[in-house]
Structure formats: structure tokens, C-alpha cells
Amino acid sequence: PTVKEVYPDKKLILIFQPHRYTRMKALWDEFLFVLKEPEILILTDIYPASEKPIPGISGFTFFESIKNLRTPNLTFYGESFEEILNLLEKIGGENQIILTMGAGNIYKLHKMILIKENEERSKNVA
């Protein structure tokens, strides 16, 4: 089953970190197709994995391409993990599932999200 099938009443937020410039270039159209699905999409820059940048291929240029295929106010670009945390705070909501996807250092964002959530809970308890 998909996440949406398991949690049909939850708002799905996908944070996608593309991996490698060459992969992004080769699969650009496929990514455009599949990333139209999540309710809310947050894109990061490409994790290079020691590759050199390819002109015209970046997380931001991909964001520029996909935002026209999706609901614009539900598609975001975060240049840094801190910026993504701020975006998540602005999006807000209790009834949501946050998924991260990527083979780079996106795992570091998990801990940052949990720390932020715990800080928010502590404020609400006090």
C-alpha cells in the first residue's frame, strides 16, 4: 500500500533531495512526472556525490520546471535544511506526514525536524 492509502486523512509532505547531476539530467522528465503526485512538495538542491555541476541542471531549475505542473502554492524550494525547517513551520499543521527522499545527506534533516518538533511541544506544555 502507499502512504496515502495507509493514512488517507493525513496531509502528505514530500521533501525530495535529487542525487547526482547526471542522474537528474538523465531522469528529468521522469522526475517531473512522478513528483506531480505529492500534496506538498519541497525540493532541495542536488546532492552532488563528488560530481561537478552541469549547467542548467540544479534543484532550483527543476523547481522552476515542476511548479508549473503542480499547484504553485504547494510546491517549494529550500536552499538549505534550515530554510526547509522554516517552510515546514509556515506550512504547519498537526495532521501531516513528512517523507524525505534522497540518497545524499537528507537524513540530517530528520534529526533537525525532530528537535524542532520537541521544542514546539515543550513550548505548548509550559
Backbone as CSV, one residue per row, in Angstrom:
resi,resn,N_x,N_y,N_z,CA_x,CA_y,CA_z,C_x,C_y,C_z
1,PRO,0.830,-1.200,0.000,0.000,0.000,0.000,0.876,1.267,0.000
2,THR,0.325,2.336,-0.503,1.021,3.614,-0.496,0.805,4.313,0.844
3,VAL,1.607,5.319,1.110,1.444,6.100,2.338,0.049,6.720,2.372
4,LYS,-0.406,7.213,1.243,-1.731,7.849,1.168,-2.845,6.834,1.433
5,GLU,-2.642,5.589,1.031,-3.639,4.550,1.315,-3.662,4.203,2.799
6,VAL,-2.504,4.184,3.430,-2.418,3.847,4.849,-2.923,5.000,5.720
7,TYR,-2.622,6.231,5.300,-3.017,7.422,6.057,-3.830,8.362,5.164
8,PRO,-5.041,7.975,4.790,-5.809,8.772,3.823,-6.198,10.166,4.316
9,ASP,-6.258,10.362,5.632,-6.688,11.655,6.163,-5.527,12.582,6.511
10,LYS,-4.315,12.138,6.247,-3.137,12.945,6.571,-2.683,13.738,5.350
11,LYS,-2.146,14.919,5.610,-1.547,15.739,4.557,-0.136,15.197,4.314
12,LEU,0.179,14.891,3.069,1.474,14.304,2.721,2.423,15.391,2.234
13,ILE,3.558,15.516,2.929,4.609,16.450,2.539,5.823,15.620,2.137
14,LEU,6.274,15.778,0.909,7.466,15.077,0.434,8.596,16.077,0.273
15,ILE,9.721,15.777,0.923,10.937,16.570,0.751,11.880,15.719,-0.089
16,PHE,12.191,16.202,-1.279,12.987,15.428,-2.234,14.331,16.093,-2.474
17,GLN,15.396,15.321,-2.208,16.759,15.769,-2.493,17.287,14.962,-3.680
18,PRO,17.358,15.592,-4.857,17.903,14.873,-6.018,19.350,14.449,-5.754
19,HIS,19.752,13.334,-6.335,21.086,12.780,-6.126,21.828,12.701,-7.456
20,ARG,22.892,13.435,-7.556,23.799,13.499,-8.717,23.212,14.295,-9.878
21,TYR,24.052,15.132,-10.429,23.654,15.950,-11.582,23.356,15.083,-12.793
22,THR,24.180,14.057,-13.012,23.977,13.207,-14.195,22.658,12.448,-14.107
23,ARG,22.311,11.976,-12.923,21.043,11.260,-12.750,19.868,12.210,-12.970
24,MET,19.990,13.410,-12.432,18.903,14.377,-12.594,18.714,14.727,-14.063
25,LYS,19.819,14.909,-14.768,19.734,15.235,-16.195,19.093,14.083,-16.974
26,ALA,19.511,12.858,-16.673,19.017,11.681,-17.403,17.539,11.400,-17.116
27,LEU,17.091,11.694,-15.900,15.727,11.329,-15.491,14.817,12.537,-15.251
28,TRP,15.191,13.669,-15.783,14.448,14.921,-15.562,12.945,14.755,-15.808
29,ASP,12.594,14.254,-16.992,11.171,14.117,-17.348,10.446,13.110,-16.461
30,GLU,11.135,12.030,-16.095,10.525,11.033,-15.217,10.249,11.630,-13.837
31,PHE,11.217,12.422,-13.329,11.001,13.082,-12.040,9.843,14.076,-12.127
32,LEU,9.752,14.806,-13.223,8.621,15.729,-13.400,7.297,14.983,-13.314
33,PHE,7.248,13.803,-13.901,6.016,13.015,-13.925,5.644,12.505,-12.531
34,VAL,6.576,11.851,-11.853,6.229,11.218,-10.571,6.088,12.220,-9.431
35,LEU,6.788,13.333,-9.500,6.724,14.290,-8.398,5.542,15.253,-8.512
36,LYS,4.653,14.988,-9.452,3.398,15.751,-9.516,2.419,15.244,-8.458
37,GLU,2.642,14.058,-7.931,1.673,13.382,-7.067,1.558,13.899,-5.632
38,PRO,2.662,14.133,-4.914,2.503,14.521,-3.503,1.699,15.814,-3.347
39,GLU,0.918,15.883,-2.263,0.131,17.095,-1.994,1.031,18.319,-1.897
40,ILE,2.069,18.188,-1.084,3.025,19.281,-0.891,4.409,18.740,-1.217
41,LEU,5.141,19.466,-2.034,6.480,19.053,-2.449,7.473,20.139,-2.077
42,ILE,8.539,19.724,-1.390,9.648,20.626,-1.094,10.886,20.023,-1.749
43,LEU,11.542,20.807,-2.572,12.748,20.359,-3.266,13.976,20.997,-2.638
44,THR,15.073,20.251,-2.643,16.361,20.781,-2.195,17.265,20.892,-3.417
45,ASP,18.461,21.382,-3.176,19.423,21.376,-4.266,19.907,19.943,-4.471
46,ILE,20.607,19.716,-5.545,21.100,18.381,-5.883,22.285,18.026,-4.991
47,TYR,22.262,16.826,-4.432,23.412,16.316,-3.692,24.396,15.800,-4.736
48,PRO,25.579,16.413,-4.859,26.451,16.116,-5.995,27.192,14.782,-5.934
49,ALA,27.438,14.248,-4.733,28.196,12.995,-4.607,29.470,13.048,-5.445
50,SER,30.224,14.105,-5.293,31.526,14.346,-5.940,31.446,14.685,-7.430
51,GLU,30.254,14.828,-7.981,30.132,15.250,-9.380,30.251,16.770,-9.485
52,LYS,30.715,17.202,-10.624,30.743,18.633,-10.914,29.370,19.051,-11.451
53,PRO,28.948,20.280,-11.154,27.648,20.746,-11.657,27.562,20.703,-13.183
54,ILE,26.362,20.494,-13.678,26.064,20.537,-15.110,25.247,21.809,-15.337
55,PRO,25.700,22.684,-16.234,24.948,23.926,-16.468,23.474,23.649,-16.786
56,GLY,22.602,24.406,-16.133,21.163,24.275,-16.366,20.489,23.188,-15.557
57,ILE,21.270,22.398,-14.825,20.716,21.307,-14.014,20.974,21.629,-12.542
58,SER,19.907,21.954,-11.826,20.029,22.229,-10.391,18.680,21.967,-9.736
59,GLY,18.688,21.927,-8.437,17.430,21.769,-7.723,16.479,22.920,-8.014
60,PHE,17.042,24.131,-8.127,16.188,25.287,-8.379,15.622,25.274,-9.796
61,THR,16.422,24.890,-10.798,15.884,24.846,-12.166,14.817,23.759,-12.278
62,PHE,14.986,22.674,-11.522,13.945,21.643,-11.512,12.672,22.194,-10.857
63,PHE,12.837,22.911,-9.759,11.698,23.558,-9.094,10.962,24.476,-10.068
64,GLU,11.710,25.263,-10.831,11.101,26.166,-11.808,10.296,25.384,-12.847
65,SER,10.779,24.203,-13.224,10.072,23.378,-14.212,8.815,22.739,-13.641
66,ILE,8.916,22.217,-12.424,7.789,21.439,-11.891,6.697,22.313,-11.285
67,LYS,7.035,23.507,-10.829,5.998,24.319,-10.163,4.861,24.678,-11.112
68,ASN,5.131,24.680,-12.413,4.074,24.963,-13.387,3.177,23.753,-13.643
69,LEU,3.631,22.575,-13.230,2.854,21.346,-13.421,2.042,20.985,-12.178
70,ARG,2.297,21.692,-11.086,1.658,21.410,-9.809,0.918,22.649,-9.322
71,THR,0.242,22.522,-8.205,-0.355,23.689,-7.572,0.797,24.539,-7.033
72,PRO,1.008,25.741,-7.572,2.196,26.527,-7.218,2.363,26.798,-5.725
73,ASN,1.268,27.058,-5.014,1.413,27.366,-3.591,1.617,26.116,-2.734
74,LEU,1.748,24.966,-3.370,2.041,23.717,-2.650,3.365,23.114,-3.109
75,THR,4.179,23.913,-3.792,5.471,23.469,-4.302,6.515,24.486,-3.855
76,PHE,7.560,23.986,-3.183,8.540,24.885,-2.573,9.959,24.429,-2.892
77,TYR,10.887,25.360,-2.733,12.312,25.055,-2.877,13.017,25.562,-1.633
78,GLY,13.812,24.712,-1.016,14.598,25.102,0.146,16.071,24.974,-0.168
79,GLU,16.771,26.090,-0.102,18.195,26.092,-0.443,19.035,25.408,0.632
80,SER,18.536,25.404,1.864,19.258,24.785,2.973,18.254,24.033,3.847
81,PHE,18.773,23.177,4.718,17.889,22.461,5.632,17.199,23.439,6.591
82,GLU,17.905,24.495,6.995,17.296,25.498,7.869,16.107,26.164,7.167
83,GLU,16.283,26.459,5.885,15.186,27.063,5.122,13.999,26.096,5.014
84,ILE,14.297,24.812,4.872,13.228,23.809,4.806,12.482,23.740,6.139
85,LEU,13.209,23.812,7.252,12.544,23.841,8.563,11.594,25.030,8.662
86,ASN,12.027,26.178,8.167,11.163,27.362,8.173,9.938,27.152,7.292
87,LEU,10.132,26.515,6.136,8.994,26.213,5.254,7.999,25.294,5.954
88,LEU,8.510,24.260,6.627,7.631,23.325,7.335,6.836,24.045,8.418
89,GLU,7.482,24.984,9.088,6.793,25.750,10.129,5.678,26.600,9.518
90,LYS,5.943,27.203,8.367,4.924,28.019,7.691,3.769,27.158,7.182
91,ILE,4.101,25.972,6.668,3.060,25.058,6.179,2.193,24.620,7.351
92,GLY,2.860,24.278,8.459,2.175,23.945,9.695,1.197,22.794,9.582
93,GLY,0.529,22.538,10.672,-0.491,21.505,10.686,-0.116,20.320,11.543
94,GLU,-1.103,19.790,12.194,-0.928,18.626,13.060,-1.114,17.324,12.302
95,ASN,-1.961,17.346,11.332,-2.398,16.122,10.666,-1.603,15.892,9.383
96,GLN,-0.297,15.665,9.540,0.553,15.537,8.359,1.590,14.439,8.519
97,ILE,2.057,13.975,7.396,3.155,13.014,7.344,4.247,13.661,6.510
98,ILE,5.460,13.693,7.045,6.598,14.248,6.320,7.470,13.090,5.867
99,LEU,7.655,12.988,4.555,8.536,11.973,3.976,9.741,12.664,3.374
100,THR,10.906,12.047,3.533,12.084,12.547,2.834,12.538,11.479,1.860
101,MET,13.074,11.948,0.749,13.520,11.033,-0.297,14.837,11.552,-0.842
102,GLY,15.825,10.682,-0.928,17.113,11.075,-1.478,18.205,10.154,-0.981
103,ALA,19.321,10.170,-1.677,20.441,9.300,-1.320,21.637,10.097,-0.824
104,GLY,21.439,11.379,-0.582,22.531,12.230,-0.121,22.513,12.375,1.388
105,ASN,22.592,13.608,1.852,22.639,13.864,3.292,21.286,14.290,3.862
106,ILE,20.222,13.962,3.170,18.873,14.342,3.604,18.546,13.762,4.989
107,TYR,19.213,12.674,5.350,18.984,12.063,6.664,19.269,13.049,7.802
108,LYS,20.141,14.016,7.574,20.459,15.002,8.612,19.250,15.876,8.939
109,LEU,18.372,16.025,7.979,17.173,16.835,8.191,16.220,16.174,9.184
110,HIS,16.217,14.845,9.235,15.315,14.116,10.146,15.514,14.581,11.586
111,LYS,16.769,14.577,12.031,17.065,14.964,13.408,16.663,16.418,13.655
112,MET,16.918,17.274,12.666,16.557,18.687,12.802,15.043,18.853,12.955
113,ILE,14.279,18.086,12.196,12.816,18.151,12.291,12.354,17.683,13.670
114,LEU,12.922,16.577,14.145,12.531,16.051,15.458,12.873,17.022,16.582
115,ILE,14.046,17.634,16.510,14.435,18.611,17.531,13.456,19.779,17.531
116,LYS,13.130,20.268,16.346,12.190,21.394,16.217,10.812,21.012,16.773
117,GLU,10.350,19.810,16.440,9.046,19.338,16.946,9.051,19.263,18.468
118,ASN,10.135,18.730,19.047,10.224,18.623,20.504,10.243,19.998,21.160
119,GLU,10.937,20.954,20.525,10.944,22.326,21.054,9.536,22.908,21.048
120,GLU,8.800,22.678,19.976,7.429,23.191,19.873,6.524,22.556,20.920
121,ARG,6.683,21.247,21.119,5.868,20.561,22.131,6.169,21.096,23.524
122,SER,7.461,21.346,23.801,7.854,21.869,25.112,7.228,23.231,25.367
123,LYS,7.177,24.074,24.336,6.559,25.402,24.480,5.076,25.275,24.806
124,ASN,4.417,24.309,24.182,2.977,24.134,24.381,2.642,23.553,25.747
125,VAL,3.578,22.814,26.338,3.346,22.197,27.645,3.550,23.220,28.756
126,ALA,4.512,24.096,28.575,4.861,25.070,29.630,3.789,26.104,29.849
